[in-house]
Amino acid sequence: MLGKKLVTAQKRGETRALCLGLGMVVCSMMMYFFIGITIVPFYTKSVWTTETVCKVLKVSVKDQSQRPCPNSDGSEDEDVFPYPCLQVRVNLTASGQEVMLYATEDTLELNPKCSYVPDKSEKEVKAKIEKIASNFKNHQTVPCYYNPGGTQTNVIHSRLYPPKGLLFVFLWPTLMFTGGCLIIFLVKISQYVSVLSAWQ
């Protein structure tokens, strides 16, 4: 009677362990899929792949934090933004050209006339932009990324998803997948050993 209870408890434990292992594998596959359709396209789309050093030439802040005023023809002025416009011009050491420096890949798409676009939720935007401008003025050289193919003449200060960051993103689903497979493997080994013991 006691042996039957032990066998039943063992089977329940094995079933739960198998469910846990399968659940971990399924969750890791879903995470891989999510990363593949959200983060990987941004990484592959970026053309700023080569890191170099840029020399800061000019840093200016245009305080245009007012509402756009319509021109005489009725259209709004495109150079007026709801935040101070930081513009950083640098010398690209790889080619010797004077180019515009942007914070990330998204900055160029959001506003190609400003080097930094603040988040809408950020408070005291003006003070933060002035602090960033002061940091650029205090440093003669800054690390930057440029496009070696030449399709983009401007440069960015930092990539949204660098290779190390992409590897870190894939680390957690990989660990979960490995752990799930290990649990399933151990359960199967345990079942195999149990069958051998029963035959003997």
C-alpha positions as CSV (number, residue, x, y, z in Angstrom):
1,M,0.0,0.0,0.0
2,L,2.8,2.3,0.9
3,G,4.6,1.4,-2.3
4,K,1.6,2.4,-4.4
5,K,1.4,5.8,-2.6
6,L,5.1,6.4,-3.3
7,V,4.7,5.5,-7.0
8,T,1.6,7.7,-7.3
9,A,3.4,10.6,-5.6
10,Q,6.4,10.1,-7.9
11,K,4.3,10.1,-11.0
12,R,2.5,13.3,-9.9
13,G,5.9,14.9,-9.2
14,E,7.2,13.9,-12.6
15,T,4.1,15.2,-14.3
16,R,4.4,18.6,-12.6
17,A,8.1,18.7,-13.4
18,L,7.4,17.9,-17.1
19,C,4.7,20.6,-17.1
20,L,7.2,23.1,-15.6
21,G,9.8,22.2,-18.2
22,L,7.4,22.4,-21.1
23,G,6.0,25.7,-19.8
24,M,9.6,27.2,-19.6
25,V,10.3,26.0,-23.1
26,V,7.1,27.5,-24.5
27,C,7.6,30.8,-22.7
28,S,11.2,31.1,-24.0
29,M,10.0,30.4,-27.5
30,M,7.3,33.2,-27.1
31,M,10.0,35.5,-25.9
32,Y,12.2,34.7,-28.9
33,F,9.3,35.4,-31.2
34,F,8.6,38.7,-29.4
35,I,12.2,39.8,-29.6
36,G,12.4,38.7,-33.2
37,I,9.5,41.0,-34.3
38,T,10.3,44.0,-32.1
39,I,14.0,44.5,-31.3
40,V,15.8,42.6,-34.1
41,P,14.3,44.6,-37.0
42,F,15.5,47.9,-35.3
43,Y,19.0,46.4,-34.9
44,T,19.2,45.2,-38.5
45,K,17.7,48.4,-39.9
46,S,20.3,50.6,-38.3
47,V,23.1,51.6,-40.7
48,W,25.3,53.3,-38.1
49,T,27.4,50.3,-37.3
50,T,31.0,51.6,-37.0
51,E,32.2,53.3,-33.9
52,T,34.7,56.1,-34.0
53,V,35.5,59.4,-32.3
54,C,34.0,62.7,-33.2
55,K,35.3,66.1,-32.4
56,V,32.8,68.6,-31.1
57,L,32.8,71.8,-33.2
58,K,29.6,73.7,-32.4
59,V,26.9,73.3,-29.7
60,S,23.9,75.6,-29.9
61,V,20.5,75.6,-28.2
62,K,17.6,77.4,-29.9
63,D,15.0,78.3,-27.4
64,Q,11.8,77.9,-29.4
65,S,9.6,76.5,-26.7
66,Q,6.4,78.2,-27.8
67,R,3.4,77.3,-29.9
68,P,3.9,77.4,-33.6
69,C,2.7,80.7,-35.1
70,P,1.1,80.6,-38.6
71,N,3.0,82.4,-41.3
72,S,1.4,85.0,-43.6
73,D,0.3,82.2,-46.0
74,G,-1.5,80.4,-43.1
75,S,1.0,77.5,-42.8
76,E,2.8,76.9,-39.5
77,D,6.5,77.5,-39.1
78,E,8.3,74.1,-39.3
79,D,11.3,75.4,-37.4
80,V,9.4,76.0,-34.2
81,F,9.2,73.1,-31.8
82,P,7.5,72.7,-28.3
83,Y,11.0,72.3,-26.7
84,P,14.4,74.0,-27.0
85,C,16.2,72.6,-30.1
86,L,19.8,71.3,-29.3
87,Q,22.0,71.2,-32.3
88,V,25.5,69.6,-32.1
89,R,27.9,69.8,-35.0
90,V,30.9,67.5,-35.0
91,N,33.9,66.6,-37.1
92,L,33.8,63.0,-38.2
93,T,37.4,61.8,-37.8
94,A,36.9,58.9,-40.3
95,S,36.2,61.3,-43.2
96,G,37.0,64.8,-41.9
97,Q,33.5,66.0,-42.7
98,E,31.4,68.4,-40.5
99,V,28.2,66.5,-39.7
100,M,25.2,66.7,-37.4
101,L,25.3,64.5,-34.3
102,Y,22.0,62.8,-33.2
103,A,21.3,61.1,-29.9
104,T,20.0,57.8,-31.4
105,E,18.5,56.4,-34.6
106,D,15.1,57.5,-33.5
107,T,16.1,61.1,-33.0
108,L,16.7,61.5,-36.8
109,E,13.3,60.2,-37.6
110,L,11.5,62.2,-34.9
111,N,13.1,65.6,-35.7
112,P,16.1,65.8,-38.2
113,K,16.7,69.5,-37.2
114,C,17.5,68.7,-33.5
115,S,20.3,66.5,-32.0
116,Y,18.1,65.6,-29.1
117,V,14.4,65.1,-28.7
118,P,13.1,65.0,-25.1
119,D,10.6,62.5,-23.9
120,K,7.1,64.0,-23.5
121,S,6.9,62.7,-19.9
122,E,10.1,64.4,-18.9
123,K,9.9,67.4,-16.5
124,E,12.1,70.4,-16.8
125,V,13.0,69.7,-20.4
126,K,14.8,73.1,-20.8
127,A,17.2,72.4,-17.8
128,K,18.0,68.9,-19.1
129,I,18.8,70.1,-22.6
130,E,21.0,72.9,-21.2
131,K,22.8,70.3,-19.1
132,I,23.4,68.0,-22.2
133,A,24.7,71.0,-24.1
134,S,27.0,71.9,-21.3
135,N,28.4,68.3,-21.3
136,F,29.1,68.5,-25.0
137,K,30.8,71.8,-24.6
138,N,33.1,70.4,-21.8
139,H,34.2,67.5,-23.9
140,Q,36.2,68.1,-27.1
141,T,35.7,64.5,-28.4
142,V,32.8,62.1,-28.0
143,P,32.2,58.5,-29.2
144,C,29.9,58.2,-32.1
145,Y,28.7,55.8,-34.7
146,Y,28.7,56.4,-38.5
147,N,27.5,54.7,-41.6
148,P,30.5,53.2,-43.4
149,G,28.4,52.7,-46.6
150,G,27.9,56.4,-46.9
151,T,24.1,56.4,-47.2
152,Q,23.8,58.5,-44.1
153,T,26.2,61.4,-43.8
154,N,25.2,62.2,-40.2
155,V,26.3,60.4,-37.0
156,I,24.6,59.2,-33.8
157,H,26.0,59.3,-30.3
158,S,24.7,55.9,-29.1
159,R,22.8,53.0,-30.7
160,L,19.5,51.9,-29.3
161,Y,20.4,48.2,-29.6
162,P,24.2,47.6,-29.7
163,P,25.5,44.1,-30.2
164,K,26.1,43.7,-26.5
165,G,22.6,44.8,-25.7
166,L,21.1,42.4,-28.2
167,L,23.1,39.5,-26.6
168,F,21.8,40.6,-23.2
169,V,18.2,40.6,-24.5
170,F,18.6,37.0,-25.8
171,L,20.3,35.9,-22.5
172,W,17.1,35.4,-20.4
173,P,15.0,33.4,-22.9
174,T,18.1,31.3,-23.6
175,L,18.6,30.5,-19.9
176,M,14.9,29.7,-19.6
177,F,14.9,27.5,-22.6
178,T,18.1,25.7,-21.3
179,G,16.5,25.2,-17.9
180,G,13.3,23.8,-19.3
181,C,15.1,21.4,-21.5
182,L,17.3,20.3,-18.5
183,I,14.2,19.7,-16.4
184,I,12.6,17.6,-19.1
185,F,15.8,15.6,-19.6
186,L,16.2,14.9,-15.9
187,V,12.6,13.7,-15.7
188,K,13.1,11.4,-18.7
189,I,16.3,10.0,-17.2
190,S,14.5,9.4,-13.9
191,Q,11.6,7.6,-15.7
192,Y,14.1,5.5,-17.6
193,V,16.0,4.5,-14.4
194,S,12.7,3.6,-12.8
195,V,11.7,1.3,-15.7
196,L,15.1,-0.4,-15.5
197,S,14.8,-0.9,-11.7
198,A,11.3,-2.3,-12.2
199,W,12.5,-4.8,-14.8
200,Q,15.4,-5.9,-12.5
